[in-house]
Amino acid sequence: MAEDIVKVGLLGCGHVGSALARLIAEHQDSIEARTGVRLAITRVAVRNLALDRDVPLPASVFTNDGAQLVGDPDVDIVVELIGGIEPARELILEALKTGRPVVTANKELIANVGRELFEAAEGAGVDLLFEASVAGGVPLIRPLRESLAGDRIRRVMGIVNGTTNYILTRMTESGASFSDALAEAQSLGYAERDPTADIEGYDAAAKAAIIAGIAFGARVVAGDVYREGISDLTDADIASATELGYVVKLLAVAEEGPSGVAVRVHPTMVPRKHPLASVRESFNAVFIEADAVGELMLYGRGAGGGPTASAVLGDLIDAAKNLASGARGATIGTLARKPIVPIDEVRSQFYLALEAADRPGVLASIAEQFGAHGVSIKSMQQVGLDADGVTQRSTSDGARLIFVTHLAREADLRATVHALRDVEAVKRVGSVLRVLGDES
């Protein structure tokens, strides 16, 4: 490495990569003044060399050969922004083996094969940094890994997907249907043409796995994370949550207890007074509970080229400073094989809506099923329905019953739901949502 410059090889130059190139060009002098390192992008690998890119880089630095970039002597640090598992994994491993630090924003890669990459970085004695892989521009990995390293973290809860948060905000605040809110998110560029990864919780599950690994030193992959998306939420669920004093959010939750580590992603009714309830539109936020620090929340834009590039640049500066001084940054340590608590054993409060005949004795027969399976009812609300299932102030056609439970095991709640479907007076068992309550 030349004494006066740190040469960066960039794998991928899409929205994030091009934003990173512009940030480095615009702030090169101030970065050097504040940190003592001068960054310069010297090589960029892309799939399509003919594509016009709005970046302040000469055509001569571009190549379509990622392997050539990783082995180029004119590259000191590799930044991976191509996404996916392969060829990103192979290229990162090769960079680490040759003693080059790596910065990545690849959540899928870290969530699924992170252990292999961490071990390779440890063996080579170089940095592998991935701040932008979880909450985009929101600093999270560094606080978990460094600032809170001496504290005992109990639980981390987060809104870590801006697309779903935007959709739920529109459904809550304007009464939009799920399909209309999704279409609006797509028109604004918040959602992909195929939104499955976002709305079905796959994106958030990968991020939850990374959070659990950092917070609890546990080997957690995306497949270990229980996952539910938001596509089955109804307008009635959103309205009921509002009336009960809650806001529905897609939460990623990682917590450690005596039985092991529980990691899950699902829609959750969050009390309106909780800080996470106020996180709107495409913003992300992560709420941390720990023994010494108590409660704290990190908030900001979780997606987009600029915010994500800002997080990548922070890692890049750290890696460059360490490389220049011959040091290494903080590592995540050894990931232990801790038990993953199955969802059936997780305890939560629950919201349950069902439609039933409105006649004497029905409520007692329903409550009996809750009691038989060890689920205690905290509150109940009854709303009349007309013959078409539309809510009415007063009707004899049926009733919509809304229950909120005390803390209960997931398995017991599911057994209750199964039993309720066999009750003759119950016409339909509707949505079941977890509730972030004062008992949780």
C-alpha positions as CSV (number, residue, x, y, z in Angstrom):
1,M,0.0,0.0,0.0
2,A,1.3,3.4,-0.9
3,E,1.9,5.6,2.1
4,D,-0.4,8.5,1.0
5,I,-3.4,6.7,-0.5
6,V,-5.6,3.7,0.1
7,K,-6.7,2.1,-3.1
8,V,-10.2,0.7,-3.2
9,G,-11.5,-2.1,-5.5
10,L,-15.3,-1.9,-5.9
11,L,-17.3,-5.0,-6.8
12,G,-20.6,-3.7,-8.2
13,C,-21.6,-0.1,-9.2
14,G,-25.3,0.0,-8.9
15,H,-27.3,2.4,-6.7
16,V,-25.1,1.9,-3.6
17,G,-21.8,1.5,-5.5
18,S,-22.3,4.7,-7.6
19,A,-23.4,6.6,-4.5
20,L,-20.2,5.5,-2.7
21,A,-18.1,6.6,-5.6
22,R,-19.7,10.0,-5.5
23,L,-19.3,10.3,-1.7
24,I,-15.6,9.5,-1.9
25,A,-15.0,11.9,-4.7
26,E,-16.9,14.7,-3.0
27,H,-15.4,14.2,0.5
28,Q,-11.9,12.9,-0.3
29,D,-10.1,15.9,1.1
30,S,-12.3,16.2,4.3
31,I,-12.0,12.4,4.9
32,E,-8.2,12.7,4.8
33,A,-8.2,15.8,7.0
34,R,-10.4,14.1,9.7
35,T,-9.0,10.5,9.5
36,G,-5.5,10.7,8.1
37,V,-6.3,8.4,5.2
38,R,-6.9,9.3,1.6
39,L,-9.3,7.0,-0.4
40,A,-9.3,6.4,-4.1
41,I,-11.3,4.0,-6.2
42,T,-8.8,2.4,-8.6
43,R,-10.8,-0.6,-9.9
44,V,-14.5,-1.3,-10.4
45,A,-16.0,-4.6,-11.6
46,V,-19.4,-4.5,-13.2
47,R,-21.4,-6.9,-15.4
48,N,-22.1,-4.5,-18.2
49,L,-19.3,-2.2,-19.3
50,A,-21.4,-0.4,-21.8
51,L,-23.9,0.9,-19.2
52,D,-23.6,4.7,-18.7
53,R,-22.9,5.3,-14.9
54,D,-23.2,8.7,-13.2
55,V,-19.8,8.4,-11.3
56,P,-16.7,10.6,-11.3
57,L,-14.4,7.7,-12.5
58,P,-12.5,7.2,-15.8
59,A,-13.6,4.3,-18.1
60,S,-10.1,2.8,-17.6
61,V,-10.8,1.7,-14.0
62,F,-13.8,-0.5,-15.1
63,T,-13.6,-4.3,-15.8
64,N,-16.1,-7.1,-16.1
65,D,-13.8,-9.5,-14.3
66,G,-14.3,-9.6,-10.6
67,A,-11.6,-12.2,-10.0
68,Q,-9.1,-9.9,-11.8
69,L,-10.0,-7.0,-9.5
70,V,-9.6,-9.1,-6.4
71,G,-6.1,-10.1,-7.4
72,D,-5.1,-6.7,-8.8
73,P,-2.0,-5.3,-7.0
74,D,-3.5,-1.8,-7.5
75,V,-6.2,-2.7,-4.9
76,D,-5.7,-2.5,-1.1
77,I,-9.3,-2.9,0.1
78,V,-12.2,-4.7,-1.6
79,V,-15.8,-3.4,-1.3
80,E,-18.4,-6.0,-2.3
81,L,-21.8,-4.5,-3.4
82,I,-23.0,-7.1,-5.9
83,G,-25.3,-9.0,-3.5
84,G,-26.3,-12.7,-3.5
85,I,-24.2,-15.7,-2.4
86,E,-22.1,-16.4,-5.5
87,P,-19.9,-15.1,-6.9
88,A,-19.7,-12.7,-3.9
89,R,-18.6,-15.5,-1.4
90,E,-15.8,-16.7,-3.7
91,L,-14.5,-13.3,-4.4
92,I,-14.6,-12.2,-0.8
93,L,-12.8,-15.4,0.3
94,E,-10.1,-14.8,-2.3
95,A,-9.6,-11.2,-1.2
96,L,-9.3,-12.2,2.4
97,K,-6.8,-15.0,1.6
98,T,-4.6,-12.4,-0.2
99,G,-4.6,-10.2,2.9
100,R,-7.0,-7.6,1.7
101,P,-9.7,-6.3,4.1
102,V,-13.3,-6.5,2.8
103,V,-16.3,-4.3,3.3
104,T,-19.7,-5.6,2.3
105,A,-23.4,-4.7,2.5
106,N,-24.5,-8.2,1.6
107,K,-27.0,-9.3,4.2
108,E,-27.9,-12.6,2.4
109,L,-24.2,-13.6,2.4
110,I,-23.5,-12.7,6.0
111,A,-26.7,-14.3,7.2
112,N,-26.0,-17.6,5.5
113,V,-22.2,-18.1,5.2
114,G,-20.9,-15.5,7.6
115,R,-19.2,-18.0,9.8
116,E,-17.0,-19.1,6.9
117,L,-16.1,-15.5,6.0
118,F,-15.4,-14.5,9.6
119,E,-13.0,-17.5,10.0
120,A,-11.2,-16.6,6.8
121,A,-10.8,-13.0,7.9
122,E,-9.6,-14.1,11.3
123,G,-7.1,-16.5,9.7
124,A,-5.8,-13.8,7.4
125,G,-5.6,-11.2,10.2
126,V,-7.6,-8.6,8.2
127,D,-11.0,-6.8,8.7
128,L,-14.3,-8.0,7.4
129,L,-16.8,-5.2,8.0
130,F,-20.6,-5.2,7.2
131,E,-22.3,-2.3,9.0
132,A,-24.6,-1.7,6.0
133,S,-25.9,-5.2,5.8
134,V,-28.7,-4.8,8.4
135,A,-30.2,-1.4,8.7
136,G,-28.6,0.6,5.8
137,G,-27.6,4.0,7.0
138,V,-28.5,3.3,10.7
139,P,-25.3,2.5,12.7
140,L,-26.1,-0.8,14.4
141,I,-23.4,-3.4,14.0
142,R,-20.6,-1.2,15.5
143,P,-22.6,-0.3,18.6
144,L,-23.5,-3.9,19.2
145,R,-20.0,-5.2,18.5
146,E,-18.1,-2.4,20.2
147,S,-20.0,0.0,22.3
148,L,-22.1,-2.6,24.1
149,A,-19.5,-5.4,24.1
150,G,-19.3,-5.1,27.9
151,D,-23.0,-5.2,28.5
152,R,-25.4,-8.1,28.6
153,I,-27.9,-7.6,25.8
154,R,-31.3,-9.2,26.5
155,R,-33.3,-8.4,23.5
156,V,-33.0,-6.5,20.2
157,M,-36.2,-5.6,18.3
158,G,-36.2,-3.8,15.0
159,I,-38.1,-2.4,12.1
160,V,-35.4,-3.4,9.5
161,N,-37.4,-3.3,6.3
162,G,-38.4,0.0,4.9
163,T,-40.8,-1.4,2.2
164,T,-43.0,-3.1,4.7
165,N,-42.9,-0.2,7.1
166,Y,-44.0,2.1,4.3
167,I,-46.9,-0.2,3.4
168,L,-48.1,-0.5,7.0
169,T,-47.8,3.2,7.5
170,R,-50.1,3.8,4.5
171,M,-52.6,1.2,5.7
172,T,-52.7,2.7,9.2
173,E,-52.7,6.4,8.4
174,S,-54.7,6.6,5.2
175,G,-56.8,3.4,5.3
176,A,-55.2,2.1,2.1
177,S,-55.6,-1.6,1.3
178,F,-52.5,-3.8,1.3
179,S,-52.6,-4.0,-2.5
180,D,-52.9,-0.3,-3.0
181,A,-50.2,0.5,-0.4
182,L,-47.9,-2.0,-2.1
183,A,-48.5,-0.5,-5.5
184,E,-47.7,3.0,-4.1
185,A,-44.5,1.7,-2.6
186,Q,-43.5,0.2,-6.0
187,S,-44.3,3.4,-7.8
188,L,-42.0,5.3,-5.4
189,G,-39.2,2.8,-5.8
190,Y,-39.5,1.5,-2.2
191,A,-40.6,-2.0,-3.4
192,E,-39.2,-4.2,-6.2
193,R,-41.4,-5.4,-9.0
194,D,-41.3,-8.8,-7.2
195,P,-41.7,-7.7,-3.6
196,T,-41.7,-11.2,-2.1
197,A,-38.4,-10.9,-0.2
198,D,-39.8,-7.8,1.6
199,I,-43.5,-8.5,2.2
200,E,-43.0,-12.1,3.2
201,G,-40.2,-11.3,5.7
202,Y,-37.2,-13.0,4.0
203,D,-35.2,-9.7,3.9
204,A,-35.9,-9.0,7.6
205,A,-35.2,-12.6,8.6
206,A,-31.7,-12.4,7.1
207,K,-31.1,-9.2,9.0
208,A,-32.4,-10.8,12.2
209,A,-30.0,-13.7,11.9
210,I,-27.1,-11.2,11.7
211,I,-28.3,-9.2,14.7
212,A,-28.6,-12.4,16.8
213,G,-25.1,-13.4,15.9
214,I,-23.6,-10.1,16.9
215,A,-25.8,-9.5,20.0
216,F,-25.5,-13.0,21.5
217,G,-22.4,-14.5,19.8
218,A,-24.6,-17.3,18.4
219,R,-24.4,-19.2,15.2
220,V,-27.6,-18.2,13.6
221,V,-28.4,-18.5,9.9
222,A,-31.5,-17.1,8.0
223,G,-33.1,-20.6,8.1
224,D,-33.1,-20.6,11.9
225,V,-35.4,-17.5,11.9
226,Y,-39.2,-18.0,12.3
227,R,-40.8,-15.9,9.6
228,E,-44.2,-14.4,8.8
229,G,-44.8,-11.6,6.3
230,I,-47.5,-8.9,6.1
231,S,-49.5,-10.1,3.0
232,D,-52.3,-11.7,5.1
233,L,-53.0,-8.6,7.2
234,T,-56.4,-7.2,6.7
235,D,-57.9,-3.7,6.9
236,A,-59.9,-5.0,9.9
237,D,-56.7,-6.0,11.7
238,I,-55.2,-2.5,11.2
239,A,-58.4,-0.9,12.4
240,S,-58.7,-3.1,15.4
241,A,-55.1,-2.4,16.4
242,T,-55.7,1.3,16.1
243,E,-58.9,1.1,18.3
244,L,-57.0,-0.9,20.9
245,G,-54.2,1.6,21.1
246,Y,-51.6,-0.3,19.0
247,V,-49.7,0.2,15.7
248,V,-48.9,-2.9,13.5
249,K,-45.2,-3.2,12.6
250,L,-43.2,-6.0,11.0
251,L,-40.6,-6.6,13.8
252,A,-37.4,-8.6,13.7
253,V,-36.9,-9.9,17.3
254,A,-33.8,-11.6,18.7
255,E,-33.6,-12.4,22.4
256,E,-31.6,-14.7,24.6
257,G,-32.9,-16.5,27.7
258,P,-32.1,-19.6,29.8
259,S,-33.3,-22.0,27.0
260,G,-31.2,-20.4,24.2
261,V,-31.7,-17.8,21.5
262,A,-35.1,-17.0,19.9
263,V,-35.1,-15.2,16.6
264,R,-38.2,-14.4,14.7
265,V,-39.9,-12.0,12.2
266,H,-43.6,-11.3,12.2
267,P,-46.2,-8.6,12.3
268,T,-46.6,-7.3,15.8
269,M,-49.1,-5.0,17.5
270,V,-46.9,-2.3,19.1
271,P,-48.3,0.0,21.8
272,R,-48.7,3.5,20.5
273,K,-46.6,4.8,23.4
274,H,-43.6,2.6,22.5
275,P,-40.8,4.4,20.5
276,L,-41.0,1.9,17.7
277,A,-44.7,2.8,17.0
278,S,-43.6,6.3,15.8
279,V,-41.3,5.0,13.1
280,R,-43.1,5.8,9.9
281,E,-42.8,5.2,6.2
282,S,-39.5,3.8,4.9
283,F,-37.5,4.6,8.1
284,N,-35.8,1.8,10.1
285,A,-35.2,1.7,13.8
286,V,-33.7,-0.9,16.2
287,F,-34.6,-1.0,19.9
288,I,-32.0,-2.6,22.3
289,E,-32.6,-3.8,25.8
290,A,-29.5,-4.5,28.0
291,D,-28.7,-4.8,31.6
292,A,-26.5,-1.8,32.1
293,V,-27.5,0.7,29.4
294,G,-31.2,-0.1,29.8
295,E,-33.2,0.8,26.7
296,L,-31.9,2.7,23.6
297,M,-33.1,3.1,20.1
298,L,-31.2,3.7,16.8
299,Y,-33.2,5.4,14.1
300,G,-32.8,6.5,10.5
301,R,-33.1,5.7,6.8
302,G,-32.5,2.0,6.3
303,A,-32.4,1.8,2.6
304,G,-31.5,3.8,-0.5
305,G,-28.2,4.4,-2.3
306,G,-27.1,7.4,-0.2
307,P,-27.8,6.1,3.3
308,T,-26.4,2.6,2.6
309,A,-23.3,4.1,0.9
310,S,-22.7,6.3,4.0
311,A,-22.6,3.1,6.2
312,V,-20.3,1.4,3.7
313,L,-18.0,4.5,3.7
314,G,-17.8,4.4,7.5
315,D,-16.6,0.8,7.4
316,L,-14.2,1.6,4.5
317,I,-12.6,4.4,6.5
318,D,-12.2,2.1,9.5
319,A,-10.6,-0.6,7.4
320,A,-8.3,1.9,5.7
321,K,-7.1,3.4,9.0
322,N,-6.5,-0.1,10.4
323,L,-4.6,-1.1,7.2
324,A,-2.5,2.0,7.4
325,S,-1.6,1.4,11.0
326,G,-1.2,-2.3,10.8
327,A,-4.1,-2.8,13.3
328,R,-7.4,-4.6,13.1
329,G,-10.9,-3.5,14.1
330,A,-13.1,-5.2,16.7
331,T,-14.2,-8.7,15.6
332,I,-17.4,-10.5,16.5
333,G,-15.4,-13.2,18.4
334,T,-16.2,-16.9,18.3
335,L,-19.8,-17.7,17.4
336,A,-21.0,-20.4,19.8
337,R,-23.4,-23.2,19.1
338,K,-26.3,-22.0,21.3
339,P,-29.7,-23.7,21.2
340,I,-32.2,-22.0,18.9
341,V,-35.6,-21.8,20.7
342,P,-38.4,-23.2,18.5
343,I,-41.3,-20.8,17.9
344,D,-43.6,-23.1,19.7
345,E,-41.8,-22.5,23.0
346,V,-41.7,-18.7,22.6
347,R,-44.0,-16.8,24.9
348,S,-45.9,-13.7,23.9
349,Q,-49.1,-11.9,24.2
350,F,-51.5,-12.4,21.3
351,Y,-54.3,-10.7,19.4
352,L,-57.0,-13.1,18.0
353,A,-60.0,-12.1,16.0
354,L,-62.9,-14.5,15.2
355,E,-66.5,-14.4,13.9
356,A,-69.2,-16.2,15.8
357,A,-72.9,-16.4,16.2
358,D,-74.3,-13.8,18.5
359,R,-76.4,-15.8,21.0
360,P,-76.3,-16.7,24.7
361,G,-73.6,-19.2,25.7
362,V,-71.4,-18.6,22.8
363,L,-68.8,-16.5,24.6
364,A,-68.6,-19.1,27.4
365,S,-68.0,-21.9,25.0
366,I,-65.2,-19.9,23.3
367,A,-63.6,-18.8,26.6
368,E,-63.6,-22.5,27.7
369,Q,-61.2,-23.4,24.8
370,F,-58.8,-20.7,25.9
371,G,-58.8,-22.0,29.5
372,A,-58.5,-25.6,28.4
373,H,-55.2,-24.9,26.7
374,G,-53.7,-22.6,29.4
375,V,-54.2,-19.3,27.6
376,S,-55.5,-16.5,29.8
377,I,-57.6,-13.7,28.3
378,K,-56.5,-10.2,29.1
379,S,-59.3,-8.3,27.3
380,M,-62.2,-9.0,24.9
381,Q,-64.1,-6.7,22.6
382,Q,-67.3,-7.6,20.7
383,V,-68.5,-5.9,17.5
384,G,-71.7,-6.7,15.6
385,L,-71.6,-8.0,12.0
386,D,-74.3,-7.9,9.3
387,A,-75.0,-10.9,7.1
388,D,-72.1,-10.0,4.8
389,G,-69.6,-9.8,7.7
390,V,-69.5,-6.0,7.7
391,T,-69.1,-4.4,11.1
392,Q,-72.3,-2.8,12.5
393,R,-73.1,-1.1,15.7
394,S,-76.0,-3.5,16.4
395,T,-77.0,-6.7,14.6
396,S,-78.3,-10.1,15.3
397,D,-76.4,-11.7,12.4
398,G,-73.2,-12.4,14.2
399,A,-70.3,-10.9,16.1
400,R,-66.7,-10.2,15.6
401,L,-64.8,-11.1,18.8
402,I,-61.4,-9.6,19.5
403,F,-59.2,-11.1,22.2
404,V,-55.9,-10.0,23.7
405,T,-54.2,-12.6,25.8
406,H,-51.8,-12.5,28.7
407,L,-48.4,-14.1,28.1
408,A,-48.8,-17.5,26.6
409,R,-46.7,-20.2,24.8
410,E,-47.0,-20.1,21.1
411,A,-47.9,-23.8,21.0
412,D,-50.7,-23.3,23.5
413,L,-52.2,-20.4,21.5
414,R,-52.0,-22.5,18.3
415,A,-53.8,-25.4,20.1
416,T,-56.5,-22.9,21.2
417,V,-57.0,-21.7,17.6
418,H,-57.3,-25.3,16.4
419,A,-59.9,-26.0,19.0
420,L,-61.9,-22.9,18.3
421,R,-62.3,-24.0,14.7
422,D,-64.3,-27.0,15.9
423,V,-66.7,-24.9,18.1
424,E,-70.0,-25.0,16.3
425,A,-70.9,-21.3,16.9
426,V,-67.5,-20.1,15.5
427,K,-68.0,-19.1,11.9
428,R,-64.4,-18.2,11.2
429,V,-61.1,-17.8,13.1
430,G,-59.3,-14.8,11.6
431,S,-56.0,-13.2,12.2
432,V,-53.6,-14.0,15.0
433,L,-50.9,-11.4,15.8
434,R,-48.3,-11.1,18.5
435,V,-48.7,-8.2,20.9
436,L,-45.7,-6.3,22.3
437,G,-47.3,-5.5,25.6
438,D,-46.4,-4.6,29.2
439,E,-45.8,-8.3,29.9
440,S,-43.5,-9.0,27.0
